Amino acid sequence: MYFELLGTLRVQRDGERVDLGGPRQQRLLVMLLLSANKAVGADRLLEAMWDGEPPVTARRQLHNAVAALRRSFGTAKHLVVKDGPGYRITVDPHGVDAHRFTAMVASASAAAAAGRAAAAVELLEAALALWNGPALSGLDNPVFEIAAARFEENRLTATERLAALRLDGGEASALVPQLGELVSGHPLREESRKLLMLALHRCGRTADALNAYEQGRRMLRDELGVDPGASIRELYERILRDDRPKRRPEPAAGRSFLPYDSAHFTGRAEELRALSVSRSAGTSLSILAIDGMPGVGKTTLAVRLAHQLAHRFPEGHLYLDLHGHTAGREPLEPEAALERLLLDFGLAPDRIPRGCGQRAARWRAELAERRVLVVLDNALDARQVRPLLPGTGKAQVIVTSRRRLAGLDGVTARSLDVFGPPDAAALFTRIAGADRTAGRADAVAEVVALCGYLPLAVAIAACRFHNRPAWSLDDLVFRLRDRVTRLAELSLEDRSVASRLEVSYGRLPAGQRRLFRVLGATMRPGEDFDAADAARLVGRPVPEAERSLEALFDAHLLRQRAAGRYHFHDLVQEHARTKVDEPDLGDGLLTTFGRTTLASVGELERSIG
């Protein structure tokens, strides 16, 4: 089961929402979850369940509420038990979003202390993504208001830590709007204001940085009658002296920012060979582009390739996530990306010019005739990448994207397909453990087939199986056979197939989203179709439908077996079917047939099994 406290209270069991019943059961559950795996006394539970003095029948009603809560849990009713004079809920801490948040923030702090800033950023971003609104929303008892205030303070602290790490990583320009909103919402938080001042100063907006301090100083004096703290005053003085706070510049030579190479890397021998050969021994500028559908393993392959080529480039190995398809993040603008790259290459902040054009020119000048390896991961499109490319020289650039980057000249491109059955089975076995899969090649084959041979889906299924020793392979197969819940099964902590597909879907224009939904609802699994079929469904001319199909193909949301014939990957189609109830906000592109198709998708799904 999964419990959500960071927003409106929600409970899920096997991917479906649990009806908890009335407010007393909800308050009871929250009190137990706040002290998960520990006994909570009856008096504390009664205090939370009633706003005022509990009635004389309160203890009997508490017993009834516990019984009702257990019934709502179904087969998981054993999680709530009597413990001394109170009750206890036994849960995996990772199954409660609030406890996951705390653990991830602690892990981020440890990563930052160990010098692994990129890992700390990823952990904090994932932790903050768990929130779906104000904590414990709708529970107005003072007991819960105190807990909610504590959660909110932890969220703000994590937000500030993330901003500080990203600021140190050179994202000053991108952070200014976010920090401005943070300060507007919490004007008396000096740490947030300090970060805003620092970001403005590093963008060259020193006057705005000083003005931000002055606004905070006046607010503190007028509302609280106090002066700013010593830390923010010191930053103000340093900005006045133009003693710009900056990272200590280091030479790029010998430094590597590459992520770790996965210990579970499997297959892709032909792709590695072809991409390595195209390097031409590192004598001139080379640009390699790897594209493919969400979860197909583009970053994993790019990192493995970068580590294999790294010895040819002794003057530095740079890595930058462009966030072209990152949930909850806008794609990194080229100007901000260039700032990150120049900082990582060793330039002091005050030597980095303003403006995308000037930064691109400086980047090209720095890399001229340098033997440097640059990985640009998760690109949105060619427009985002083009300013980041060196002009000439001996550099190697590796770009990954979910889109085919046909707009980049002089690129050696490789589109990744899903694994073949042997590689998919090998990946599953490597993660799940040979002892758990011995003698069950047939079951492993069915699992990876149900995962569509998609590496991310196979890896998630294998991880879940590995961490559930009570499961058999037959249990996993049973869970994955249900098309309705399959995507929910392919989810683990902050990784899921559905979330990856949702980002790609969200990047589509409205007309393409509409066509994607209609095709997903109409076509049988594995069935192919052409532009005439699509045009008939949405009531548009064939050439226009063909352009939309080609755009979906370029985004790797459709596949092709032959020219002009398209089909879905099974998991992509399952995601498309989850969108059929999305409101049609377009300009009437759906025909009556298209609307009927969307309305009757449930009947269609039953007819195809």
MOLINRA-V944751 format. One line per field, one symbol per residue. psi: psi as a letter, one per 20 degrees, with the letter a starting at -180 (. if undefined). A space follows every 10 residues. Layout:
BEGIN
psi=???
END
This chain:
BEGIN
psi=qpppimbppq ppoliqppoi brhhhghggg gghhlpjqpp qhghghhhhp hbpqrhjghh hgghhgghgg hhicijhihp qpocjbrqpo qphijohghg ggghgghggg gghjjmgghg ggghghghih pkapqkpioj qhghhgghhg ghghggghgh gghgghghjj kgghhggghg hghhhmiioh gghghggggg gijjmgghgh hgghghghgg ghhikrrqrh ghhggghhhg ikmpprqoqq qhpiqpjqrq ppijpqbkgg gggghghihl jkirppoppo rrrpjikggg gggggghhih iimijqoqpp oikhmppjpq qpqhghghgg ghghijqqhi iorqqgghgg ghghhhipjq nqpponqlqg ahhhhgiipr gaakqppppq qiqpmiipqk poqppprrqr gghghggghh ghphhiipjl hggghhghgh jjjpgggggg ggggghjmhi qrhhgggghi hohhjghhhl podjpqgghg hhggghiqrg hhgggggggh hgqqpiprra hggghhhjlr qghghhghgh ghghjkiqrp hrpipqrqqg hghhghhijh jppojbkkip rhgghhghhj hghghhhi.
END
